[in-house]
Amino acid sequence: MADEFGTPLYVYSAGTILDHYTRLDAALASLDHLICYAVKANSNRAILQLLRDAEAGFDIVSGGELHRVLAAGGDPAKCTFAGVGKSREEIEYALEQRVYSFNIESEAELEYIDCVAGTKNLRAPVAMRVNPDIDPRTHEYISTGSRENKFGIALDRIPAVYERAATMRNIDVVGVQMHIGSQITEAAPFADATTKVAAIVRDLKSRYPIKFFSIGGGLGIVYESSFESGAKEWWDATAFTSKSKRERKSALAIQEYVDAILPPLRELKLRILLEPGRLLVGNAGVLLTQVRYIKHSGEKKFAIVDAGMNDLIRPALYHSYHEIVPVEEPTTRSVGEAVSFPSRQSRGKSMSKSKNKTEKMDIVGPVCESGDFFALDREMPDVREGDLLAIMSAGAYGFVMASNYNSRPLPAETLVGGDRFALIRKRQTWKDLVRDEVVADWEDGPPGRSES
């Protein structure tokens, strides 16, 4: 794939995405439920089509994401529209398309949507987003369920807001929503928030025509042992090293998550919505990158690769850990449905590299920023110029957060299905970088030019 499409290259596994969706769907079988994939995690149309065919709904946070879902053949009646700053244009578009519900983030937004719906002679289905003031124990940038965050309506304001919404001429109260954060790897925050909000939902249900309770998403994935966690034994934590067992304790299996939230949800007898993103696609994707140069500076070693922070910003933005492995490194581990890479033999390379010898190095990109790194002081096997590396767990918040910083073209994206693969986004070219720029038409000449 790297030979055909070049690098940097995003590679996604259709089998892994569908496996994760199916596991979550099966774990929720005892509930009336709808899984609404969080489009912001990975919005490529091919991914959306996969999940549409699996009968998923979609959680959107912009008019652009709604447009993407529709372009992928998704059903707007299975879309929930979240986000704290919806514009008039976006609200009108969602109303016209008849989305399932607007997640209301503030009292001001509720008033505005009522006004916009009135001008369109339409009624807006709404669910207030409850901020339960729960510490999700995750990175501060992706925590959304405490009172310091910009998201949702405070718990003590919820009764009054629902009472007000019920009197609005252009509003239909249809649900309750919450979402406490992302990359959460403990059951307790989910259980605490669900129990806390479920009590309020029970009371609201007795007063208003509540049809559903959306508990959001946020279930984290394994980043530090992405290869090992592909084996069932890793989750049993019996067949691996003490380090693997420690990491297993900081991971949360789908069934463990469902078991933690199920009791209060069963009692409500409502439709339950979930909004997972990272869980479905995170470990289903890698970023392939090639080593351009090996640089030594004193005792420091750098592997300079052709991917940069503009292609995958998570390490620079969050100091996030991504496992990085040589594509040609032989392995005997079973990784289930993980993406398959070409063996060393199939690429006609020497077997001289030792898989046991490691040394510390920084893996950095070509962008003119000291923050342009993927790993610092990482123990790596022998890495040489021209080698392909796979940056693991890059299926979520990878390409969707990419940019053209340093005027670098966006990378290509590909999808693997069984023994086949396909290009699902073309690599940008230098011409693409300036395609939408226009020359300013100044009647009296460009600003700054002095008249003679």
C-alpha positions as CSV (number, residue, x, y, z in Angstrom):
1,M,0.0,0.0,0.0
2,A,2.8,2.4,0.8
3,D,4.4,1.5,-2.5
4,E,1.2,2.2,-4.4
5,F,-0.1,5.3,-2.6
6,G,3.0,6.7,-0.9
7,T,3.5,8.0,2.6
8,P,2.4,9.4,4.9
9,L,-0.7,7.2,4.5
10,Y,-3.6,6.5,6.8
11,V,-4.8,2.8,6.7
12,Y,-8.1,1.7,8.2
13,S,-9.4,-1.8,8.8
14,A,-13.1,-2.3,7.9
15,G,-13.2,-5.6,9.8
16,T,-12.0,-4.0,13.0
17,I,-14.5,-1.1,12.8
18,L,-17.4,-3.5,12.3
19,D,-16.1,-5.9,14.9
20,H,-16.1,-3.1,17.5
21,Y,-19.5,-2.0,16.5
22,T,-20.9,-5.5,16.6
23,R,-19.4,-6.2,20.1
24,L,-21.0,-3.0,21.5
25,D,-24.3,-3.7,19.8
26,A,-24.4,-7.2,21.2
27,A,-23.5,-6.1,24.7
28,L,-26.5,-3.7,24.7
29,A,-28.9,-6.4,23.4
30,S,-31.1,-6.3,26.5
31,L,-31.9,-2.6,25.9
32,D,-33.8,-0.8,23.2
33,H,-30.8,1.2,21.9
34,L,-29.3,3.1,19.0
35,I,-25.5,3.5,18.5
36,C,-24.9,6.9,17.0
37,Y,-21.3,7.0,15.7
38,A,-19.5,10.2,16.6
39,V,-18.6,11.5,13.2
40,K,-15.9,13.9,14.5
41,A,-13.6,10.9,15.3
42,N,-13.2,10.0,11.6
43,S,-15.5,11.5,9.0
44,N,-14.4,9.8,5.8
45,R,-17.4,8.9,3.7
46,A,-16.3,5.3,3.3
47,I,-16.2,4.9,7.1
48,L,-19.7,6.4,7.4
49,Q,-21.0,4.1,4.7
50,L,-19.7,1.1,6.6
51,L,-21.5,2.1,9.7
52,R,-24.6,3.1,7.8
53,D,-24.8,-0.4,6.4
54,A,-24.5,-1.7,9.9
55,E,-27.6,0.3,10.8
56,A,-25.8,2.8,13.0
57,G,-27.0,6.3,13.7
58,F,-24.7,9.3,13.8
59,D,-23.7,11.9,16.3
60,I,-22.9,15.2,14.5
61,V,-21.5,18.5,15.7
62,S,-21.7,20.7,12.6
63,G,-23.7,21.2,9.5
64,G,-20.7,19.9,7.6
65,E,-20.8,16.6,9.4
66,L,-24.6,16.3,8.6
67,H,-23.7,17.0,5.0
68,R,-21.1,14.2,5.1
69,V,-23.6,11.7,6.6
70,L,-26.2,12.5,3.9
71,A,-23.5,12.2,1.2
72,A,-22.8,8.7,2.6
73,G,-26.4,7.8,2.4
74,G,-27.1,8.1,6.1
75,D,-30.5,8.7,7.6
76,P,-30.9,12.2,9.1
77,A,-33.8,10.7,11.3
78,K,-31.0,8.8,13.1
79,C,-28.7,11.8,13.7
80,T,-28.3,13.7,16.9
81,F,-27.0,17.2,16.6
82,A,-24.6,18.3,19.4
83,G,-22.2,21.3,19.8
84,V,-22.2,24.4,21.9
85,G,-22.3,27.0,19.1
86,K,-24.7,25.9,16.3
87,S,-25.2,28.6,13.7
88,R,-28.5,29.7,12.2
89,E,-27.5,28.1,8.9
90,E,-26.7,24.8,10.6
91,I,-29.9,24.8,12.6
92,E,-32.0,25.5,9.5
93,Y,-30.3,22.8,7.6
94,A,-30.8,20.3,10.4
95,L,-34.5,21.3,10.7
96,E,-35.0,20.9,7.0
97,Q,-33.4,17.4,7.1
98,R,-35.5,16.4,10.1
99,V,-32.7,15.3,12.4
100,Y,-33.6,13.0,15.3
101,S,-32.8,15.5,18.0
102,F,-30.9,18.7,18.8
103,N,-28.7,18.3,22.0
104,I,-29.2,21.6,23.8
105,E,-26.1,23.0,25.4
106,S,-27.4,26.2,27.0
107,E,-30.6,28.1,27.7
108,A,-29.6,30.7,25.2
109,E,-29.4,28.0,22.5
110,L,-32.8,26.7,23.4
111,E,-34.3,30.2,22.9
112,Y,-32.5,30.6,19.6
113,I,-33.5,27.2,18.2
114,D,-37.2,28.0,19.1
115,C,-36.9,31.3,17.2
116,V,-35.3,29.7,14.1
117,A,-37.8,26.9,14.0
118,G,-40.6,29.4,14.2
119,T,-39.3,31.3,11.2
120,K,-39.3,28.0,9.3
121,N,-42.7,27.0,10.6
122,L,-41.2,23.8,11.9
123,R,-40.9,22.1,15.3
124,A,-37.4,21.3,16.7
125,P,-37.0,18.0,18.7
126,V,-34.7,18.7,21.6
127,A,-32.8,16.9,24.4
128,M,-31.1,19.0,27.1
129,R,-27.5,18.1,27.7
130,V,-27.1,17.6,31.4
131,N,-23.7,18.4,32.9
132,P,-23.6,16.0,35.9
133,D,-20.4,17.6,37.4
134,I,-18.5,14.3,37.3
135,D,-14.7,14.1,37.1
136,P,-14.1,11.7,34.2
137,R,-10.4,11.3,35.1
138,T,-9.1,12.0,31.6
139,H,-7.1,14.7,29.8
140,E,-8.3,18.2,30.7
141,Y,-8.9,19.1,27.0
142,I,-11.3,16.2,26.5
143,S,-13.2,16.4,29.8
144,T,-16.7,17.7,29.3
145,G,-18.8,16.6,32.3
146,S,-17.6,18.9,35.1
147,R,-18.9,22.4,36.0
148,E,-15.7,24.0,34.7
149,N,-16.4,22.8,31.2
150,K,-18.3,24.8,28.5
151,F,-20.6,21.9,27.8
152,G,-24.2,21.2,28.9
153,I,-26.6,22.7,31.4
154,A,-26.0,22.6,35.2
155,L,-27.8,19.9,37.0
156,D,-29.7,22.3,39.3
157,R,-31.1,24.2,36.2
158,I,-32.4,21.2,34.4
159,P,-36.0,21.1,35.9
160,A,-36.6,24.8,35.1
161,V,-35.2,24.5,31.6
162,Y,-37.4,21.6,30.8
163,E,-40.4,23.5,32.2
164,R,-39.6,26.4,30.0
165,A,-39.0,24.2,26.9
166,A,-42.4,22.6,27.3
167,T,-44.1,25.9,26.9
168,M,-42.3,26.9,23.7
169,R,-44.4,26.9,20.5
170,N,-41.7,25.5,18.2
171,I,-40.0,23.0,20.5
172,D,-40.7,19.3,21.1
173,V,-39.1,17.8,24.2
174,V,-38.1,14.3,23.3
175,G,-35.1,13.3,25.3
176,V,-32.2,13.8,27.8
177,Q,-28.5,13.8,26.9
178,M,-25.2,13.7,28.7
179,H,-21.5,13.1,27.8
180,I,-18.8,13.4,30.4
181,G,-15.6,13.2,28.3
182,S,-13.4,11.1,26.0
183,Q,-10.8,8.4,26.4
184,I,-12.1,7.3,29.8
185,T,-10.7,4.0,30.9
186,E,-12.5,3.5,34.3
187,A,-16.0,2.2,34.8
188,A,-16.7,4.4,37.9
189,P,-17.2,7.8,36.1
190,F,-19.6,6.2,33.7
191,A,-21.5,4.4,36.5
192,D,-21.6,7.5,38.7
193,A,-22.8,9.9,35.9
194,T,-25.4,7.4,34.6
195,T,-26.9,6.8,38.1
196,K,-26.9,10.5,38.9
197,V,-28.6,11.6,35.7
198,A,-31.0,8.6,35.5
199,A,-32.7,9.8,38.7
200,I,-33.4,13.1,37.0
201,V,-34.6,11.4,33.8
202,R,-37.0,9.3,35.8
203,D,-38.6,12.4,37.1
204,L,-38.6,14.2,33.8
205,K,-40.2,11.2,32.1
206,S,-43.2,11.5,34.5
207,R,-43.7,15.1,33.4
208,Y,-42.8,15.3,29.7
209,P,-42.9,13.0,26.6
210,I,-39.3,11.8,27.0
211,K,-38.5,9.1,24.4
212,F,-34.8,8.5,24.9
213,F,-31.8,9.0,27.2
214,S,-28.5,9.5,25.4
215,I,-25.5,8.6,27.6
216,G,-22.9,9.9,25.2
217,G,-19.7,8.2,24.4
218,G,-16.2,8.4,25.8
219,L,-15.1,4.8,26.3
220,G,-11.3,4.8,25.9
221,I,-9.1,2.5,23.8
222,V,-5.7,0.9,24.4
223,Y,-2.8,3.0,23.1
224,E,0.3,1.6,24.9
225,S,-0.3,-2.1,24.1
226,S,-2.3,-1.9,20.9
227,F,-0.7,-5.0,19.4
228,E,-1.0,-7.1,22.6
229,S,-4.5,-6.0,23.2
230,G,-5.6,-7.6,19.9
231,A,-5.3,-11.0,21.7
232,K,-8.1,-12.2,24.0
233,E,-5.5,-13.4,26.5
234,W,-4.3,-9.8,27.1
235,W,-7.8,-8.9,28.4
236,D,-7.7,-11.9,30.7
237,A,-4.3,-10.5,32.0
238,T,-3.0,-14.0,32.7
239,A,-0.6,-14.8,29.8
240,F,1.6,-11.7,29.7
241,T,4.2,-9.8,31.7
242,S,3.5,-7.8,34.8
243,K,3.7,-4.6,32.7
244,S,0.9,-5.9,30.4
245,K,-1.2,-6.7,33.5
246,R,-0.7,-3.2,34.9
247,E,-1.7,-1.7,31.5
248,R,-4.7,-4.1,31.4
249,K,-5.9,-2.6,34.7
250,S,-6.1,0.8,33.0
251,A,-8.2,-0.5,30.1
252,L,-11.9,-1.0,30.1
253,A,-13.5,-3.8,28.0
254,I,-16.8,-3.1,26.3
255,Q,-18.7,-5.7,28.4
256,E,-17.2,-4.2,31.6
257,Y,-18.4,-0.7,30.5
258,V,-21.9,-2.0,29.7
259,D,-22.2,-3.9,33.0
260,A,-21.4,-0.7,34.9
261,I,-24.1,1.4,33.3
262,L,-26.8,-1.3,32.7
263,P,-28.7,-1.4,36.1
264,P,-30.0,2.2,36.1
265,L,-30.7,2.2,32.4
266,R,-32.9,-0.9,32.6
267,E,-35.2,0.7,35.1
268,L,-35.9,3.7,32.9
269,K,-37.6,1.6,30.1
270,L,-36.5,4.2,27.5
271,R,-34.6,4.0,24.3
272,I,-30.9,4.4,25.1
273,L,-28.6,6.2,22.8
274,L,-24.8,5.9,22.8
275,E,-22.4,8.1,20.9
276,P,-19.0,6.2,20.5
277,G,-16.3,7.5,18.2
278,R,-12.8,6.6,19.2
279,L,-14.0,3.2,20.5
280,L,-15.1,2.1,17.0
281,V,-12.3,3.5,14.8
282,G,-9.3,4.4,17.0
283,N,-7.5,1.0,17.0
284,A,-8.8,0.3,13.5
285,G,-6.3,2.7,11.9
286,V,-2.6,3.3,11.6
287,L,-0.5,6.1,10.0
288,L,2.3,4.7,7.8
289,T,5.4,6.9,7.6
290,Q,8.8,6.4,6.1
291,V,12.1,7.2,7.8
292,R,13.9,9.9,5.8
293,Y,17.0,10.5,7.8
294,I,18.8,9.2,10.9
295,K,20.4,12.1,12.8
296,H,22.8,11.9,15.8
297,S,23.3,14.9,18.0
298,G,25.8,14.1,20.8
299,E,24.2,11.1,22.5
300,K,20.8,11.9,21.1
301,K,19.4,10.0,18.2
302,F,16.5,11.2,15.9
303,A,14.6,9.2,13.4
304,I,13.2,11.9,11.0
305,V,10.1,10.6,9.3
306,D,7.9,12.0,6.4
307,A,4.8,12.4,8.6
308,G,4.5,15.5,10.7
309,M,2.4,17.1,13.4
310,N,0.1,18.4,10.7
311,D,-0.8,14.8,9.8
312,L,-1.3,13.6,13.3
313,I,-1.3,16.3,16.0
314,R,-2.3,14.2,19.0
315,P,1.2,13.7,20.4
316,A,2.0,17.5,20.1
317,L,-1.4,18.7,21.3
318,Y,-2.1,16.2,24.2
319,H,1.3,14.6,24.7
320,S,-0.5,11.4,23.7
321,Y,1.2,8.1,23.5
322,H,1.0,6.1,20.2
323,E,2.8,2.8,19.9
324,I,5.2,2.9,16.9
325,V,6.4,-0.3,15.2
326,P,8.5,-1.1,12.2
327,V,6.2,-2.4,9.4
328,E,8.8,-5.1,8.6
329,E,9.4,-6.2,12.2
330,P,8.5,-9.9,12.4
331,T,6.0,-10.8,15.1
332,T,4.4,-14.0,16.3
333,R,1.6,-12.3,18.2
334,S,-2.0,-12.8,17.2
335,V,-3.7,-9.5,16.6
336,G,-7.1,-10.6,15.5
337,E,-8.6,-8.3,12.9
338,A,-5.8,-5.8,13.0
339,V,-4.4,-4.3,9.8
340,S,-1.9,-6.8,8.2
341,F,1.4,-5.4,7.0
342,P,3.8,-7.0,4.4
343,S,6.3,-9.4,5.8
344,R,10.0,-8.8,5.5
345,Q,10.3,-11.7,3.1
346,S,7.5,-10.4,0.9
347,R,9.4,-7.1,0.4
348,G,12.7,-9.0,-0.3
349,K,14.6,-7.5,2.6
350,S,17.3,-8.9,4.8
351,M,16.5,-10.7,8.0
352,S,19.6,-9.2,9.6
353,K,17.8,-6.9,12.0
354,S,17.5,-8.0,15.5
355,K,14.1,-7.8,17.1
356,N,15.6,-7.8,20.6
357,K,18.1,-5.0,20.2
358,T,16.6,-1.6,21.1
359,E,17.9,1.9,21.7
360,K,16.4,5.2,22.7
361,M,15.5,7.8,20.1
362,D,13.1,10.6,19.2
363,I,10.8,10.0,16.3
364,V,10.1,13.4,14.8
365,G,8.6,15.0,11.7
366,P,9.8,17.6,9.2
367,V,7.6,20.5,10.4
368,C,9.4,23.5,11.7
369,E,8.3,23.2,15.3
370,S,10.1,21.6,18.2
371,G,6.7,20.2,19.1
372,D,6.7,18.1,15.9
373,F,7.3,14.7,17.4
374,F,5.6,11.3,17.7
375,A,7.8,9.8,20.4
376,L,10.5,11.1,22.7
377,D,13.2,8.9,24.2
378,R,11.3,5.9,23.0
379,E,13.0,2.5,23.1
380,M,12.9,1.3,19.5
381,P,14.3,-1.7,17.6
382,D,16.9,-1.0,14.9
383,V,15.5,1.8,12.6
384,R,17.2,2.8,9.4
385,E,16.7,5.3,6.6
386,G,14.0,4.1,4.2
387,D,12.2,1.9,6.8
388,L,8.5,2.0,7.1
389,L,7.0,2.7,10.5
390,A,3.4,2.2,11.6
391,I,2.0,4.7,14.1
392,M,-0.7,2.7,15.8
393,S,-4.1,3.6,17.1
394,A,-4.4,6.5,14.6
395,G,-7.9,5.8,13.4
396,A,-9.6,8.4,15.6
397,Y,-8.8,12.2,15.7
398,G,-6.0,11.7,13.2
399,F,-6.8,12.8,9.7
400,V,-9.8,14.8,10.9
401,M,-7.5,17.1,12.9
402,A,-4.9,17.3,10.1
403,S,-3.9,20.6,8.5
404,N,-1.8,22.2,5.8
405,Y,0.6,23.8,8.2
406,N,4.0,24.5,6.6
407,S,2.0,24.2,3.3
408,R,2.1,20.4,3.5
409,P,-0.5,18.5,1.4
410,L,-2.9,16.3,3.4
411,P,-2.1,12.6,3.3
412,A,-4.1,9.9,1.5
413,E,-6.5,7.5,3.3
414,T,-7.1,3.8,2.5
415,L,-9.4,1.1,3.7
416,V,-8.6,-2.6,4.0
417,G,-11.3,-5.2,3.7
418,G,-10.2,-8.8,4.0
419,D,-7.4,-9.3,1.5
420,R,-8.4,-6.2,-0.5
421,F,-7.6,-2.5,-0.1
422,A,-8.9,0.7,-1.7
423,L,-8.0,4.3,-1.8
424,I,-10.7,6.4,0.0
425,R,-9.1,9.8,-0.2
426,K,-6.6,11.1,-2.7
427,R,-3.4,12.7,-1.5
428,Q,-3.4,16.4,-1.9
429,T,-1.0,18.0,-4.3
430,W,0.9,21.3,-4.2
431,K,-1.6,22.7,-6.7
432,D,-4.4,21.8,-4.3
433,L,-2.8,24.1,-1.7
434,V,-3.5,27.2,-3.7
435,R,-6.6,26.0,-5.7
436,D,-9.1,28.0,-3.7
437,E,-7.1,31.1,-3.2
438,V,-8.1,34.2,-5.3
439,V,-6.2,37.3,-6.3
440,A,-7.5,40.3,-4.6
441,D,-9.1,42.7,-7.1
442,W,-8.2,46.2,-5.9
443,E,-9.8,49.0,-8.0
444,D,-7.2,51.5,-6.9
445,G,-4.2,49.2,-6.8
446,P,-3.0,47.0,-3.9
447,P,-2.9,48.5,-0.4
448,G,0.4,49.9,0.6
449,R,1.4,51.1,-2.8
450,S,2.1,54.9,-2.7
451,E,0.9,57.1,-5.4
452,S,3.6,58.9,-7.4
